[in-house]
Amino acid sequence: MTPCEIAALRAKMQLSQTALAALLGVNYHTVGLWEKGIQTPRPISMRMLEALAAGQMTPYGWVFQGGEK
């Protein structure tokens, strides 16, 4: 995920850098560094960003799909 994609995802979800940081368990400054391309997300943060982008995770938690057993 590129810096522009991270910023666009955050904007689409209407989240502040602080809110996205809290969701991902990082500092808000870190999100700013990602969006500027100064740092790249660690693998776990990248997986969570990808899950947000794919609709598998929301600001309220993970989305579980599947039938009842």
HELIX and SHEET records of a PDB file:
HELIX    1   1 PRO A    3  LYS A   12  1                                  10    
HELIX    2   2 GLN A   17  LEU A   24  1                                   8    
HELIX    3   3 TYR A   28  LYS A   36  1                                   9    
HELIX    4   4 PRO A   43  ALA A   54  1                                  12    
SHEET    1   A 2 MET A  57  THR A  58  0                                        
SHEET    2   A 2 GLY A  61  TRP A  62 -1                                        
END                                                                             
